[in-house]
C-alpha cells in the first residue's frame, strides 16, 4: 500500500487527508464524514481498510479546516452547512483528478450521515467526475432538491432499527432517477455497532464500488 498524508488547498487554508493507494487500484473512494466527525472516524476507517483489500484507493479527509474545526467544536456552526461540505467534497475530487498517483482512477463517494447529503449533492453537480455513491446511515433529505439530478449509481445502506432515517432513505430512493438500490441491514441501528453490521456495510460498499468504478472511461481532465 502506498500511504501518504495530503493537504488540499481551500482558499488560504487546507484540508488534511490520508490517501491510501493499493497496487493495481481499480478506483478511488473519497469519504465524506458525518456531522461532528473527521477523517479519524473509526467506522469510516474500518470501511476504508476493507475497500483497500478490494484494490480500491481511499481518501479520508477532514471537510473542515483546522480553524473551522475549532470553531465548530464550540458552536457546531459548520457541521450542518451542506453547501460548504459539498464544495469541499468537490474540491477533493478535483484535487484527486490532478494528482499523478490517482488521476487515472474513476471516483466514488462514500458518505455517512450528513456527509451523505454532501456526497449526493456533489454527484449531482459533477456527473462527469463522480461515478458511484454509497450512503451509510445517510441524510439524503438534506440533498432532496439535488436527488433527481444524480446520475451516478447510488447505494443507500440503512440499519433496520434506524426507523426515522430508513423512512428518509425510502423517500430519497423514489426521487433518484439513477441506477439505485436501498439495502436494509436487519437488526442494525444508526451507527451499525451491532456484531457484523459494519462488516456488512463494508462488504456492500466494496461490491458496489468495484462494480461501478472498475469499468468505464477514466475521468475527464
KOLDOTOR-582652 format. One record per residue: residue in one letter; z, x, y of N, C-alpha, C in turn. Coordinates in Angstrom, 2 decimals. Each point is the difference from the previous one (the first is absolute). Example, Ala and Ser with C-alpha at 12.3 -4.5 7.8 and 13.67 -1.06 7.14 Angstrom:
<rs>
("A"; (7.80; 13.19; -5.69); (0.00; -0.89; 1.19); (0.00; 0.90; 1.20))
("S"; (-0.72; -0.35; 1.05); (0.06; 0.82; 1.19); (0.73; -0.77; 1.09))
</rs>
This chain:
<rs>
("X"; (0.00; 0.84; -1.19); (0.00; -0.84; 1.19); (0.00; 0.88; 1.25))
("X"; (-0.84; -0.35; 0.94); (0.04; 0.64; 1.31); (0.88; -0.86; 0.89))
("X"; (1.13; 0.52; 0.44); (0.95; -0.74; 0.83); (0.15; 0.70; 1.34))
("X"; (-0.09; -0.78; 1.08); (0.21; 0.60; 1.31); (0.49; -1.03; 1.00))
("X"; (0.81; 0.48; 0.92); (0.44; -0.84; 1.11); (-1.11; -0.03; 1.04))
("X"; (-0.19; -1.16; 0.60); (-1.05; -0.15; 1.01); (0.59; -0.63; 1.24))
("X"; (-0.68; 0.20; 1.13); (0.38; -0.64; 1.26); (-1.26; -0.63; 0.56))
("X"; (0.07; -1.29; 0.26); (-1.15; -0.75; 0.48); (0.23; -0.31; 1.48))
("X"; (-0.82; 0.55; 0.89); (0.23; -0.20; 1.44); (-0.16; -1.46; 0.40))
("X"; (0.92; -0.48; 0.83); (-0.11; -1.31; 0.64); (0.45; 0.17; 1.44))
("X"; (-0.98; -0.12; 0.91); (0.27; 0.22; 1.41); (0.61; 1.40; 0.17))
("X"; (1.18; 0.11; 0.61); (0.58; 1.32; 0.22); (0.99; 0.38; -1.09))
("X"; (0.10; -0.81; -1.04); (0.96; 0.26; -1.07); (-0.72; 0.10; -1.34))
("X"; (0.72; -0.19; -1.10); (-0.62; 0.13; -1.31); (0.78; -0.80; -1.02))
("X"; (-0.71; -0.41; -1.06); (0.62; -0.65; -1.14); (0.13; 1.04; -1.12))
("X"; (1.15; 0.06; -0.64); (0.23; 0.93; -1.09); (-0.37; -0.66; -1.32))
("X"; (-0.66; 0.77; -0.87); (-0.41; -0.54; -1.28); (0.04; 1.04; -1.11))
("X"; (-0.07; -0.49; -1.23); (-0.06; 0.85; -1.18); (-1.25; -0.37; -0.78))
("X"; (-0.91; 0.95; -0.13); (-1.26; -0.22; -0.71); (0.05; 0.73; -1.33))
("X"; (-0.27; -0.73; -1.08); (-0.06; 0.59; -1.34); (-1.36; -0.31; -0.59))
("X"; (-0.71; 1.05; -0.43); (-1.34; -0.17; -0.53); (-0.07; 0.61; -1.40))
("X"; (-0.12; -0.81; -1.03); (-0.13; 0.54; -1.36); (-1.41; 0.54; -0.23))
("X"; (-0.16; 0.91; -0.95); (-1.34; 0.49; -0.32); (-0.91; -1.14; -0.44))
("X"; (-1.22; -0.01; 0.50); (-0.94; -1.04; -0.39); (0.36; -1.38; 0.49))
("X"; (0.63; -0.08; 1.17); (0.43; -1.30; 0.54); (-1.17; -0.96; 0.11))
("X"; (0.24; -1.27; -0.36); (-1.05; -1.01; 0.02); (0.12; -0.94; 1.19))
("X"; (1.00; 0.22; 0.84); (0.18; -0.82; 1.19); (1.25; 0.42; 0.72))
("X"; (0.19; -0.53; 1.19); (1.18; 0.29; 0.82); (0.69; -1.31; 0.35))
("X"; (1.32; -0.06; -0.18); (0.78; -1.18; 0.36); (0.93; 0.35; 1.15))
("X"; (-0.14; -0.71; 1.11); (0.86; 0.17; 1.16); (1.08; -1.08; -0.07))
("X"; (1.26; 0.40; 0.14); (1.12; -0.92; -0.10); (0.44; -0.48; 1.38))
("X"; (0.23; -1.30; 0.10); (0.55; -0.60; 1.22); (1.35; -0.62; -0.38))
("X"; (1.09; 0.63; 0.41); (1.32; -0.44; -0.44); (0.46; -1.23; 0.77))
("X"; (1.06; -0.60; -0.51); (0.52; -1.21; 0.61); (0.95; 0.26; 1.14))
("X"; (0.51; -1.05; 0.58); (0.85; 0.09; 1.18); (1.25; 0.83; -0.28))
("X"; (0.29; 0.90; 0.91); (1.20; 0.82; -0.11); (-0.07; 1.10; -1.03))
("X"; (-1.17; 0.20; -0.62); (-0.13; 1.01; -1.04); (-0.77; 1.20; 0.55))
("X"; (-0.36; 0.93; -0.89); (-0.71; 1.22; 0.41); (-0.75; 0.57; -1.20))
("X"; (-0.59; 1.17; 0.19); (-0.73; 0.62; -1.09); (0.93; 0.43; -1.13))
("X"; (1.30; -0.02; 0.24); (0.97; 0.38; -1.03); (0.47; -1.19; -0.83))
("X"; (-0.60; -1.17; 0.18); (0.36; -1.18; -0.79); (-0.04; 0.34; -1.49))
("X"; (1.11; -0.13; -0.71); (-0.01; 0.37; -1.43); (-0.95; -0.87; -0.81))
("X"; (-0.16; -1.27; 0.38); (-0.90; -0.87; -0.76); (-1.45; 0.43; 0.19))
("X"; (-0.39; 0.27; 1.25); (-1.37; 0.43; 0.23); (-0.27; 1.37; -0.61))
("X"; (0.98; 0.88; 0.04); (-0.21; 1.32; -0.59); (-0.13; -0.10; -1.52))
("X"; (0.73; -0.93; -0.59); (-0.15; -0.23; -1.45); (-1.42; -0.46; -0.31))
("X"; (-0.48; -0.99; 0.76); (-1.37; -0.49; -0.22); (-1.00; 1.13; 0.23))
("X"; (0.21; 0.80; 1.05); (-0.93; 1.09; 0.30); (-0.10; 0.97; -1.17))
("X"; (1.12; 0.33; -0.62); (-0.03; 0.93; -1.14); (-0.82; -0.58; -1.15))
("X"; (0.13; -1.29; -0.24); (-0.77; -0.63; -1.07); (-1.49; -0.02; 0.34))
("X"; (-0.34; -0.19; 1.26); (-1.40; 0.05; 0.40); (-0.57; 1.40; -0.17))
("X"; (0.80; 1.00; 0.34); (-0.46; 1.38; -0.16); (-0.29; 0.31; -1.47))
("X"; (0.81; -0.56; -0.89); (-0.23; 0.21; -1.43); (-1.33; -0.61; -0.46))
("X"; (-0.52; -0.94; 0.79); (-1.29; -0.62; -0.30); (-1.13; 0.62; 0.84))
("X"; (0.23; 1.20; 0.49); (-1.00; 0.76; 0.76); (-0.35; -0.66; 1.34))
("X"; (1.00; -0.59; 0.63); (-0.17; -0.54; 1.34); (0.79; 0.86; 0.98))
("X"; (-0.64; 0.43; 1.07); (0.70; 0.70; 1.07); (0.82; -1.02; 0.78))
("X"; (1.13; 0.43; 0.55); (0.87; -0.91; 0.75); (0.38; 0.62; 1.34))
("X"; (0.08; -0.85; 1.01); (0.48; 0.41; 1.32); (1.14; -0.93; 0.39))
("X"; (1.21; 0.53; -0.09); (1.19; -0.71; 0.47); (0.29; 0.50; 1.41))
("X"; (0.12; -0.91; 0.95); (0.23; 0.45; 1.36); (0.93; -0.95; 0.73))
("X"; (0.61; 0.54; 1.05); (0.80; -0.82; 0.90); (-0.94; -0.65; 1.00))
("X"; (0.09; -1.31; 0.14); (-0.88; -0.71; 0.92); (0.51; 0.07; 1.44))
("X"; (1.22; 0.50; 0.17); (0.56; 0.20; 1.33); (0.21; 1.49; 0.26))
("X"; (-0.15; 0.41; 1.23); (0.32; 1.38; 0.37); (1.51; 0.19; -0.05))
("X"; (0.43; 1.26; 0.07); (1.44; 0.27; -0.05); (0.72; -0.69; 1.15))
("X"; (-0.58; 0.00; 1.18); (0.62; -0.67; 1.15); (0.08; -1.50; -0.23))
("X"; (-1.08; -0.59; -0.49); (0.00; -1.45; -0.25); (0.99; -0.37; -1.09))
("X"; (0.10; 0.86; -1.01); (0.93; -0.26; -1.09); (1.44; -0.03; 0.51))
("X"; (0.34; 0.94; 0.87); (1.37; 0.01; 0.56); (0.27; -1.29; 0.77))
("X"; (-0.97; -0.41; 0.80); (0.18; -1.23; 0.77); (0.07; -1.22; -0.92))
("X"; (-0.84; 0.00; -1.04); (-0.02; -1.13; -0.92); (1.31; -0.13; -0.76))
("X"; (0.63; 1.11; -0.31); (1.28; -0.06; -0.69); (1.07; -0.66; 0.86))
("X"; (-0.14; 0.15; 1.32); (0.97; -0.62; 0.92); (-0.35; -1.45; 0.29))
("X"; (-1.29; -0.30; 0.14); (-0.40; -1.30; 0.55); (-0.90; -0.82; -0.90))
("X"; (-0.54; 0.58; -1.08); (-1.00; -0.67; -0.87); (-1.22; -0.44; 0.81))
("X"; (-0.34; 0.78; 1.02); (-1.06; -0.40; 0.94); (-1.40; 0.12; -0.59))
("X"; (-0.19; 0.88; -0.98); (-1.36; 0.28; -0.47); (-0.29; -0.51; -1.41))
("X"; (1.01; -0.24; -0.80); (-0.23; -0.25; -1.43); (-0.77; -1.29; -0.27))
("X"; (0.01; -0.94; 0.95); (-0.76; -1.23; -0.17); (-1.20; -0.08; 0.94))
("X"; (-0.34; 1.14; 0.61); (-1.18; 0.06; 0.88); (-1.22; 0.25; -0.89))
("X"; (-0.54; -1.07; -0.57); (-1.08; 0.13; -0.98); (-1.25; 0.60; 0.64))
("X"; (-0.25; -0.32; 1.26); (-1.15; 0.60; 0.68); (0.10; 1.51; 0.06))
("X"; (1.17; 0.51; 0.38); (0.21; 1.45; 0.06); (-0.11; 0.62; -1.39))
("X"; (0.62; -0.63; -0.99); (-0.04; 0.55; -1.36); (-1.43; 0.01; -0.54))
("X"; (-0.78; -1.02; 0.35); (-1.40; -0.04; -0.43); (-0.77; 1.16; 0.61))
("X"; (0.22; 0.25; 1.28); (-0.67; 1.13; 0.65); (0.35; 1.31; -0.68))
("X"; (1.24; 0.15; -0.44); (0.42; 1.24; -0.65); (-0.65; 0.14; -1.38))
("X"; (-0.11; -1.10; -0.72); (-0.68; 0.05; -1.30); (-1.46; 0.40; 0.19))
("X"; (-0.65; -0.59; 0.99); (-1.40; 0.33; 0.28); (-0.14; 1.46; 0.42))
("X"; (0.96; 0.50; 0.75); (-0.04; 1.41; 0.42); (0.14; 0.91; -1.22))
("X"; (0.85; -0.39; -0.95); (0.16; 0.81; -1.20); (-1.28; 0.02; -0.83))
("X"; (-0.67; -1.15; -0.10); (-1.28; -0.06; -0.73); (-1.04; 0.87; 0.69))
("X"; (-0.04; -0.08; 1.32); (-0.95; 0.83; 0.76); (0.28; 1.47; -0.22))
("X"; (1.28; 0.37; 0.03); (0.38; 1.40; -0.21); (-0.42; 0.45; -1.39))
("X"; (0.26; -0.82; -1.01); (-0.32; 0.38; -1.37); (-1.49; 0.23; -0.18))
("X"; (-0.81; -0.79; 0.67); (-1.44; 0.11; -0.18); (-0.59; 1.15; 0.82))
("X"; (0.85; 0.72; 0.71); (-0.42; 1.22; 0.67); (0.61; 1.25; -0.64))
("X"; (0.90; -0.21; -0.97); (0.66; 1.12; -0.66); (-0.84; 0.47; -1.18))
("X"; (-0.26; 1.31; -0.04); (-0.93; 0.53; -1.00); (0.45; -0.28; -1.43))
("X"; (1.31; -0.01; -0.25); (0.49; -0.14; -1.37); (-0.23; -1.40; -0.56))
("X"; (0.07; -1.02; 0.83); (-0.10; -1.38; -0.51); (-1.15; -0.79; 0.62))
("X"; (-0.79; 0.64; 0.84); (-1.09; -0.70; 0.68); (-0.97; -0.69; -0.96))
("X"; (-0.33; 0.57; -1.16); (-0.96; -0.68; -0.89); (0.55; -1.25; -0.68))
("X"; (1.31; -0.23; 0.07); (0.62; -1.05; -0.80); (-0.03; -1.35; 0.71))
("X"; (-0.24; -1.05; -0.78); (0.15; -1.35; 0.53); (1.49; -0.29; 0.20))
("X"; (0.30; -0.84; 0.98); (1.38; -0.21; 0.43); (0.48; -1.40; -0.36))
("X"; (1.21; -0.06; -0.57); (0.69; -1.25; -0.22); (1.29; -0.01; 0.78))
("X"; (0.54; -1.18; 0.24); (1.25; -0.15; 0.74); (1.03; -0.71; -0.88))
("X"; (1.21; 0.56; -0.04); (1.11; -0.61; -0.72); (1.06; -0.38; 1.02))
("X"; (0.22; -1.30; 0.18); (0.95; -0.45; 1.00); (1.17; -0.73; -0.61))
("X"; (1.20; 0.26; 0.52); (1.20; -0.68; -0.46); (0.62; -0.78; 1.16))
("X"; (0.45; -1.21; -0.29); (0.66; -0.84; 1.00); (-0.87; -0.13; 1.26))
("X"; (0.53; 0.34; 1.18); (-0.80; -0.11; 1.22); (-1.17; 0.98; -0.01))
("X"; (0.14; 1.10; -0.74); (-1.10; 0.96; -0.09); (-1.23; -0.60; -0.65))
("X"; (0.19; -1.01; -0.84); (-1.14; -0.67; -0.61); (-0.82; -0.73; 1.05))
("X"; (0.66; -0.59; 0.99); (-0.72; -0.67; 1.08); (-0.84; 1.01; 0.78))
("X"; (0.57; 1.17; 0.26); (-0.75; 1.04; 0.69); (-1.18; 0.47; -0.83))
("X"; (0.20; 0.14; -1.31); (-1.09; 0.42; -0.88); (-1.13; -1.02; -0.01))
("X"; (0.34; -1.27; -0.07); (-1.02; -1.04; -0.02); (-0.75; -0.08; 1.33))
("X"; (0.72; 0.13; 1.10); (-0.66; 0.01; 1.30); (-0.92; 1.21; 0.14))
("X"; (0.44; 1.14; -0.51); (-0.83; 1.20; 0.05); (-1.26; -0.17; -0.85))
("X"; (0.15; -0.61; -1.17); (-1.16; -0.24; -0.86); (-0.99; -0.93; 0.68))
("X"; (0.50; -1.02; 0.70); (-0.89; -0.92; 0.71); (-0.71; 0.70; 1.16))
("X"; (0.69; 0.93; 0.65); (-0.56; 0.68; 1.16); (-1.00; 1.09; -0.39))
("X"; (0.15; 0.56; -1.21); (-0.86; 1.12; -0.41); (-0.53; -0.22; -1.40))
("X"; (-0.85; -1.00; -0.19); (-0.49; -0.29; -1.35); (-0.84; 1.11; -0.60))
("X"; (-0.57; 0.85; 0.83); (-0.80; 1.11; -0.50); (0.84; 1.21; -0.39))
("X"; (1.29; -0.05; 0.29); (0.87; 1.15; -0.27); (1.07; -0.29; -1.03))
("X"; (0.34; -1.25; -0.20); (1.06; -0.37; -0.94); (-0.64; -0.71; -1.19))
("X"; (0.19; 0.56; -1.20); (-0.70; -0.49; -1.18); (0.87; -0.84; -0.92))
("X"; (1.31; -0.02; 0.20); (0.89; -0.81; -0.85); (1.36; -0.09; 0.67))
("X"; (0.71; -1.11; -0.29); (1.34; -0.21; 0.55); (0.91; -0.51; -1.11))
("X"; (1.23; 0.52; -0.02); (1.04; -0.54; -0.88); (1.22; -0.29; 0.88))
("X"; (0.57; -1.20; -0.17); (1.19; -0.40; 0.73); (1.15; -0.17; -0.98))
("X"; (1.15; 0.64; 0.30); (1.20; -0.14; -0.84); (1.06; -0.77; 0.78))
("X"; (0.29; -1.22; -0.45); (0.99; -0.79; 0.71); (-0.35; -0.15; 1.46))
("X"; (-1.26; -0.19; 0.29); (-0.50; 0.08; 1.37); (0.20; -1.27; 0.81))
("X"; (-0.21; 0.16; 1.31); (0.05; -1.11; 0.95); (-1.40; -0.23; 0.57))
("X"; (-0.92; -0.51; -0.82); (-1.36; -0.22; 0.49); (-0.09; -1.06; 1.08))
("X"; (1.04; -0.82; 0.12); (0.00; -1.01; 1.07); (-0.03; 0.64; 1.37))
("X"; (0.47; 1.24; 0.12); (-0.03; 0.71; 1.27); (-1.39; 0.54; 0.33))
("X"; (-0.93; -0.19; -0.93); (-1.41; 0.37; 0.24); (-0.89; -1.20; -0.22))
("X"; (0.55; -1.20; 0.15); (-0.69; -1.22; -0.39); (-1.39; -0.13; 0.62))
("X"; (-0.13; 0.26; 1.29); (-1.29; -0.18; 0.67); (-1.04; 1.00; -0.48))
("X"; (0.44; 1.14; -0.56); (-0.93; 1.04; -0.46); (-0.42; -0.19; -1.45))
("X"; (0.72; -0.80; -0.77); (-0.25; -0.10; -1.44); (-1.42; -0.41; -0.35))
("X"; (-0.61; -0.97; 0.68); (-1.37; -0.37; -0.38); (-1.02; 1.11; 0.22))
("X"; (0.36; 1.03; 0.79); (-0.94; 1.09; 0.30); (0.17; 1.20; -0.94))
("X"; (1.01; -0.03; -0.85); (0.21; 1.11; -0.94); (-1.11; -0.03; -1.04))
("X"; (-0.68; 1.14; -0.17); (-1.07; 0.12; -0.99); (0.42; 0.81; -1.21))
("X"; (1.00; 0.87; 0.17); (0.43; 0.87; -1.09); (0.69; -0.81; -1.09))
("X"; (-0.29; 0.26; -1.27); (0.71; -0.67; -1.09); (1.51; 0.14; 0.18))
("X"; (0.71; -1.11; -0.08); (1.42; -0.03; 0.36); (0.84; -0.55; -1.14))
("X"; (1.05; 0.76; -0.35); (0.96; -0.40; -1.02); (1.34; -0.27; 0.67))
("X"; (0.52; -1.20; -0.18); (1.31; -0.37; 0.52); (0.99; -0.02; -1.16))
("X"; (1.07; 0.79; 0.09); (1.01; 0.06; -1.05); (1.31; -0.53; 0.57))
("X"; (0.56; -0.99; -0.68); (1.22; -0.65; 0.48); (0.96; -0.19; -1.17))
("X"; (1.30; 0.13; 0.28); (1.00; -0.28; -1.01); (0.15; -1.50; -0.22))
("X"; (0.15; -0.40; -1.25); (0.12; -1.42; -0.32); (1.23; -0.66; 0.59))
("X"; (1.03; 0.79; 0.31); (1.22; -0.55; 0.59); (-0.01; 0.02; 1.52))
("X"; (-1.06; 0.54; 0.57); (-0.09; 0.14; 1.46); (-0.72; -1.23; 0.56))
("X"; (0.67; -1.15; -0.08); (-0.66; -1.27; 0.28); (-0.66; -0.09; 1.38))
("X"; (0.68; 0.35; 1.10); (-0.66; -0.14; 1.31); (-1.24; 0.86; 0.12))
("X"; (0.08; 1.25; -0.47); (-1.14; 0.90; 0.11); (-1.11; -0.42; -0.95))
("X"; (0.36; -0.54; -1.14); (-1.01; -0.49; -0.94); (-0.82; -1.12; 0.64))
("X"; (0.67; -0.93; 0.67); (-0.74; -1.08; 0.67); (-0.93; 0.55; 1.07))
("X"; (0.46; 0.98; 0.77); (-0.83; 0.59; 1.03); (-1.23; 0.68; -0.60))
("X"; (0.17; 0.64; -1.14); (-1.12; 0.68; -0.65); (-0.97; -0.99; -0.62))
("X"; (0.50; -1.10; -0.51); (-0.90; -1.03; -0.52); (-0.86; -0.58; 1.12))
("X"; (0.59; -0.21; 1.16); (-0.76; -0.48; 1.15); (-1.02; 1.04; 0.45))
("X"; (0.39; 1.27; -0.02); (-0.91; 1.06; 0.40); (-1.17; 0.12; -0.96))
("X"; (0.26; -0.16; -1.29); (-1.06; 0.11; -0.99); (-1.11; -1.01; 0.29))
("X"; (0.38; -1.19; 0.43); (-1.00; -1.03; 0.29); (-0.85; 0.35; 1.22))
("X"; (0.55; 0.81; 0.90); (-0.74; 0.37; 1.22); (-0.90; 1.21; -0.21))
("X"; (0.28; 0.81; -1.00); (-0.81; 1.19; -0.26); (-1.34; -0.40; -0.61))
("X"; (-1.08; 0.59; 0.54); (-1.34; -0.29; -0.52); (-0.56; 1.15; -0.82))
("X"; (0.76; 1.07; -0.13); (-0.42; 1.19; -0.74); (0.36; -0.17; -1.48))
("X"; (-0.45; 0.92; -0.87); (0.53; 0.03; -1.37); (1.52; 0.13; 0.07))
("X"; (0.73; -0.85; -0.71); (1.45; -0.08; 0.22); (0.71; -0.42; -1.28))
("X"; (1.30; 0.32; -0.04); (0.82; -0.41; -1.13); (1.46; 0.02; 0.43))
("X"; (0.75; -1.00; -0.42); (1.44; -0.06; 0.21); (0.69; 0.21; -1.33))
("X"; (0.81; 1.04; -0.08); (0.75; 0.32; -1.22); (1.48; -0.25; 0.26))
("X"; (0.58; -0.89; -0.78); (1.42; -0.32; 0.11); (0.74; 0.68; -1.14))
("X"; (1.00; 0.81; 0.33); (0.77; 0.71; -1.02); (1.24; -0.82; -0.33))
("X"; (0.06; -0.58; -1.19); (1.13; -0.88; -0.35); (1.34; 0.73; 0.08))
("X"; (0.99; -0.67; 0.54); (1.35; 0.54; 0.03); (0.24; 1.06; 1.05))
("X"; (-0.97; 0.27; 0.86); (0.15; 1.05; 1.01); (0.31; -0.62; 1.36))
("X"; (0.85; 0.68; 0.76); (0.32; -0.41; 1.36); (-0.87; 0.71; 1.01))
("X"; (0.40; -0.07; 1.26); (-0.83; 0.54; 1.08); (-0.17; 1.51; -0.09))
("X"; (1.04; 0.71; -0.43); (-0.04; 1.46; -0.04); (-0.40; 0.55; -1.37))
("X"; (-0.25; -0.87; -0.97); (-0.42; 0.43; -1.34); (0.97; 1.00; -0.60))
("X"; (1.29; -0.30; 0.14); (1.04; 0.90; -0.51); (0.35; -0.26; -1.46))
("X"; (-0.50; -1.09; -0.55); (0.31; -0.35; -1.38); (-0.66; 0.99; -0.97))
("X"; (0.59; 0.21; -1.18); (-0.56; 0.95; -0.96); (-1.47; -0.29; -0.30))
("X"; (-0.82; 1.00; 0.17); (-1.41; -0.09; -0.31); (-0.87; -0.62; 1.08))
("X"; (0.61; -0.59; 1.03); (-0.80; -0.71; 1.01); (-0.85; 0.95; 0.83))
("X"; (0.62; 1.07; 0.50); (-0.77; 0.93; 0.84); (-1.03; 0.75; -0.83))
("X"; (0.31; 0.28; -1.24); (-0.98; 0.63; -0.89); (-1.23; -0.89; -0.14))
("X"; (0.22; -1.31; -0.09); (-1.13; -0.93; -0.11); (-0.79; -0.02; 1.29))
("X"; (0.67; 0.03; 1.15); (-0.70; 0.09; 1.28); (-0.91; 1.22; 0.03))
("X"; (0.53; 1.15; -0.39); (-0.77; 1.24; 0.03); (-1.20; -0.07; -0.94))
("X"; (0.20; -0.58; -1.17); (-1.09; -0.13; -0.96); (-1.12; -0.88; 0.54))
("X"; (0.38; -1.14; 0.57); (-0.99; -0.92; 0.56); (-0.75; 0.65; 1.15))
("X"; (0.75; 0.67; 0.89); (-0.62; 0.65; 1.16); (-0.97; 1.09; -0.45))
("X"; (0.42; 0.81; -0.96); (-0.87; 1.08; -0.48); (-1.28; -0.54; -0.59))
("X"; (0.12; -1.04; -0.82); (-1.20; -0.59; -0.60); (-0.95; -0.52; 1.08))
("X"; (0.56; -0.66; 1.01); (-0.82; -0.59; 1.07); (-0.72; 1.08; 0.80))
("X"; (0.74; 1.03; 0.37); (-0.59; 1.05; 0.82); (-1.03; 0.82; -0.79))
("X"; (0.30; 0.34; -1.23); (-0.97; 0.75; -0.79); (-1.29; -0.80; -0.15))
("X"; (0.13; -1.28; -0.26); (-1.18; -0.85; -0.19); (-0.85; -0.06; 1.26))
("X"; (0.62; -0.13; 1.16); (-0.76; -0.26; 1.21); (-0.29; 1.24; 0.84))
("X"; (0.71; 1.09; -0.24); (-0.26; 1.21; 0.78); (-0.88; 0.98; -0.75))
("X"; (-0.01; -0.07; -1.31); (-0.75; 0.99; -0.79); (-1.50; -0.18; 0.14))
("X"; (-0.44; -1.24; 0.14); (-1.44; -0.26; 0.09); (-0.38; -0.25; 1.45))
("X"; (-1.28; 0.13; 0.27); (-0.48; -0.27; 1.36); (-0.26; 1.28; 0.78))
("X"; (-0.49; -0.19; 1.23); (-0.39; 1.12; 0.82); (1.21; 0.56; 0.73))
("X"; (-0.11; 1.24; 0.44); (1.04; 0.64; 0.80); (0.09; -0.72; 1.35))
("X"; (1.16; 0.10; 0.67); (0.14; -0.64; 1.30); (-0.96; 0.54; 1.03))
("X"; (-0.32; -0.83; 0.96); (-0.88; 0.44; 1.08); (0.71; 0.98; 0.90))
("X"; (-0.76; 0.94; 0.53); (0.60; 0.99; 0.90); (0.03; -0.55; 1.41))
</rs>
